[in-house]
Amino acid sequence: MKVAVDQDRCVGSGQYVLMAPDVFDQRDEDGIVVLLDEFPPTELHDDVRQAARVCPALAIELDES
């Protein structure tokens, strides 16, 4: 799995940090998503998928090919 984020689309909801804190963080100044791990380990894939599903701005993209 490869993860990408679109910081321009992000609205800073922070749900992704709760779902997958080893993969996502937020900038202190405005809460915008920060990607910590572009290629998360297999055991985190379900958490990353859930984070992408709950993102209200659809700012998280997953490539599972």
C-alpha positions as CSV (number, residue, x, y, z in Angstrom):
1,M,0.0,0.0,0.0
2,K,1.1,3.5,-0.9
3,V,-0.5,6.5,0.9
4,A,-0.7,10.0,-0.4
5,V,-2.3,13.1,1.1
6,D,-3.5,16.3,-0.5
7,Q,-2.8,19.0,2.0
8,D,-4.7,21.6,-0.1
9,R,-7.9,19.6,0.3
10,C,-7.5,18.8,4.0
11,V,-9.8,20.6,6.4
12,G,-8.0,19.6,9.5
13,S,-10.6,17.3,11.0
14,G,-8.0,15.1,12.7
15,Q,-9.9,11.9,12.4
16,Y,-7.0,10.2,10.5
17,V,-4.7,10.8,13.5
18,L,-7.0,8.9,15.8
19,M,-7.4,6.0,13.3
20,A,-3.7,5.7,12.3
21,P,-1.3,7.7,14.5
22,D,1.7,5.9,13.2
23,V,0.9,7.0,9.7
24,F,-0.7,10.5,10.0
25,D,-0.1,13.6,12.1
26,Q,-1.3,17.2,12.0
27,R,0.6,20.4,11.7
28,D,0.5,22.4,14.9
29,E,-0.3,25.7,13.3
30,D,-3.4,24.7,11.4
31,G,-4.2,21.0,11.9
32,I,-3.5,20.1,8.3
33,V,-2.6,16.4,7.7
34,V,1.0,15.3,7.7
35,L,2.0,12.0,6.2
36,L,4.5,10.1,8.4
37,D,4.7,6.8,6.5
38,E,4.1,6.7,2.8
39,F,4.4,2.8,2.8
40,P,2.9,1.7,6.1
41,P,3.4,-1.9,7.3
42,T,0.7,-4.5,6.5
43,E,-0.6,-4.6,10.0
44,L,-1.6,-0.9,9.7
45,H,-3.5,-1.2,6.4
46,D,-6.9,-1.6,7.9
47,D,-6.4,1.5,10.1
48,V,-5.2,3.5,7.1
49,R,-8.2,2.4,5.1
50,Q,-10.5,3.5,7.9
51,A,-8.7,6.8,8.1
52,A,-9.2,7.4,4.4
53,R,-12.9,6.5,4.7
54,V,-13.6,9.0,7.5
55,C,-11.7,11.9,6.0
56,P,-14.5,14.5,5.2
57,A,-12.4,16.2,2.5
58,L,-11.2,13.0,0.8
59,A,-7.7,14.2,1.2
60,I,-6.2,10.7,1.7
61,E,-5.5,8.6,-1.4
62,L,-4.5,4.9,-1.3
63,D,-2.8,2.9,-4.0
64,E,-3.2,-0.8,-3.2
65,S,-1.8,-2.1,-6.5
